[in-house]
Amino acid sequence: MESNWTLLVEANNDVEADIICGFLQENGIPSRKADSSPYTGAMRVIGGLAVEVEIYIPEAFLEQAKDLLISFESNTDIIEED
């Protein structure tokens, strides 16, 4: 049975999306990326632009994923301040 996937967050670029997806998956939350626009691939190839990437997770994991991202962002803010 396929889960209902829901938008969790928009990452600023592919690298950030890969980091977030990896973090979620390490914590047992399935995730997948989707470009926010159908023209995104062409913009990357032609212009080398960094564009938003949507991250989707199964709806059942939404609250857990939000809590993990809040924790992750808090920890990275501390690291950046040092």
JOWO-V924643 format. One record per pair of residues at least 12 apart in sequence whose C-alpha atoms are under 8 Angstrom apart, sorted by the first residue. I is the first residue (numbers start at 1). J is the second residue. If there is no record, write none. Layout:
i j
I J
I J
This chain:
i j
3 58
3 59
4 58
4 59
5 56
5 57
5 58
5 59
6 56
6 57
6 58
6 59
6 62
7 54
7 55
7 56
7 57
8 54
8 55
8 56
8 57
8 62
8 65
8 66
9 54
9 55
9 56
10 52
10 53
10 54
10 55
11 52
11 53
11 54
11 55
12 50
12 51
12 52
12 53
13 50
13 51
13 52
13 53
14 50
14 51
14 52
14 53
17 33
17 53
17 54
17 55
21 33
21 55
24 65
24 68
29 57
29 61
29 65
30 57
30 58
31 55
31 56
31 57
31 58
32 55
32 56
32 57
33 53
33 54
33 55
33 56
34 53
34 54
34 55
34 56
35 52
35 53
35 54
36 52
36 53
36 54
